[in-house]
């Protein structure tokens, strides 16, 4: 029987962190059948000093840093294009 990872994920300590802006933890998560990279930073609340995780997720298919290809929208019609042209 294959393990079902739907709506589950994991985080691991980032052993390759080189700068303060790099995530403290990273891993992956499956949300409703879609795979995402997940990053977490340990932060501290300014109000009461409590520690918390700040998270970000990114679709795995966008991991190359390339912008996703967007479908081009149809150009707006001008008034002349909407008029009936008899042939």
C-alpha positions in Angstrom: 0.0 0.0 0.0 1.3 3.4 -1.0 1.5 6.2 1.7 -0.9 9.1 1.1 1.0 12.4 1.5 -2.1 14.5 0.7 -2.3 17.5 3.0 0.9 16.6 4.8 4.4 18.0 4.8 7.7 18.2 6.6 10.3 20.8 7.6 14.0 20.3 8.2 16.7 22.5 9.8 18.4 24.4 7.0 22.0 23.3 7.3 23.0 25.4 4.3 21.9 28.8 5.7 24.5 31.4 4.8 22.7 34.7 5.3 20.2 36.0 7.9 17.5 36.2 5.2 17.8 32.5 4.3 15.1 30.3 5.9 15.9 28.6 9.2 13.9 25.5 8.1 12.8 24.2 4.7 10.9 21.3 3.2 7.9 20.4 1.2 4.1 20.1 1.7 1.2 18.7 -0.3 -2.0 20.7 -0.3 -5.0 19.1 -1.9 -2.7 17.1 -4.2 -0.4 20.0 -5.2 3.2 20.0 -4.2 4.8 23.1 -2.7 8.2 24.1 -1.2 7.8 25.5 2.3 10.2 27.8 4.2 10.1 28.8 7.8 11.9 31.6 9.7 12.0 31.7 13.5 10.9 35.1 14.6 10.2 36.8 17.9 7.1 38.9 18.6 8.0 42.6 19.4 5.0 42.8 21.7 5.7 40.0 24.2 8.9 38.3 23.0 7.2 35.0 22.1 8.9 33.0 19.3 6.9 31.9 16.3 7.4 30.6 12.7 6.9 32.9 9.7 6.1 30.8 6.7 6.2 31.0 2.9 5.2 28.5 0.3 6.0 28.3 -3.4 4.6 25.8 -6.0 7.3 23.3 -6.9 6.8 23.9 -10.6 7.9 27.5 -10.1 11.1 26.6 -8.3 13.4 27.4 -11.3 12.9 31.1 -10.6 11.1 31.6 -13.9 7.8 33.4 -14.0 4.9 31.1 -14.9 3.7 31.5 -18.4 0.5 33.5 -18.4 -2.2 33.1 -21.1 -2.4 36.1 -23.3 -5.8 37.8 -23.1 -7.6 38.7 -26.2 -7.1 42.4 -27.2 -10.0 44.6 -26.4 -12.4 45.1 -29.2 -12.8 48.6 -30.7 -16.2 50.0 -31.6 -15.5 49.3 -35.4 -14.9 45.6 -34.7 -18.3 45.3 -33.1 -20.3 46.7 -36.0 -21.9 44.5 -38.7 -20.0 44.5 -41.9 -22.1 43.4 -44.9 -20.4 41.2 -47.6 
